[in-house]
Amino acid sequence: QVQLVESGGGLVQPGGSLRLSCAASGVTLDYYAIGWFRQAPGKEREGVSCISSSDGSTYYADSVKGRFTISRDNAKNTVYLQMNSLRPEDTAVYYCAAGVPGKKIVVVTINHRSFPFGSWGQGTQVTVSS
């Protein structure tokens, strides 16, 4: 059974940084595309970033490009999202997702590229406020 657990969220001032972690069990992360998406109250789900399984290519939404970095530590079976220069509009619950098969599929779009995910975590809250 695939389990993804996010951590690292919290309250940070504008301009600050956070690093989110996504620890996986039941799946080897480097075999699948892994992505982050976020959802703020009253807003639609937004794809943030994704790292491919094949060559480690990374993809970012325009809204976070240059500020966020996705990376993968295969030895720890963990994916990270380093978030710098945070803005109030980054406030949301952030979810980690894996491109594994699943009964329910969430499709996340990042810059016109669609990524299907069959498993995701419970999310971690990120609040950017002074």
Helices and strands as residue ranges (DSSP letters): E 3-7, E 10-12, E 18-25, G 29-31, E 34-39, E 46-51, E 58-60, E 68-73, E 78-83, G 88-90, E 92-98, E 106-110, E 113-117, E 119-120, E 124-128
